[in-house]
Amino acid sequence: MENQAPTHPAADTPVVSGAPVTSGTLDPLAALRLMLDETPADAVPVVPLDAEACDAITDDTLVCSCNNVSAGEIRGVVCGGACSSLDDVQVLTRAGGGCGSCLPTVAGLVEVALARRGGC
């Protein structure tokens, strides 16, 4: 039969795009594992917050609640010369290293601080 669905290697479970299907529905855990295994971390672009929005964030604002990192800490490591990229800031402060929901804000703060590095 040419149109028969392929089966999962571990069982006779049909698969859709590499993820096992149970009773005609996609197994959510298998789909998540498949997505995480096949999606490189840098495949999802981070769109930085714009400069105007970054300027409205005060230094004492907690930006990364997972790792307790404030906007002032991020600005400080960039303006102080310790960091020159988003990756550097993530390594030094751990900002964005938890759930990742703060990455657009962290990226925006880094971008703005780098652009203003001489005037920090």
Secondary structure as UniProt FT lines:
FT   TURN            2..3
FT   TURN            9..10
FT   STRAND          14..16
FT   TURN            17..18
FT   STRAND          19..22
FT   TURN            23..24
FT   STRAND          25..26
FT   HELIX           28..38
FT   HELIX           41..43
FT   HELIX           51..55
FT   TURN            59..60
FT   STRAND          62..64
FT   TURN            65..68
FT   STRAND          69..70
FT   HELIX           71..79
FT   TURN            80..81
FT   HELIX           86..93
FT   TURN            95..96
FT   TURN            101..102
FT   HELIX           103..115
FT   HELIX           117..119
//
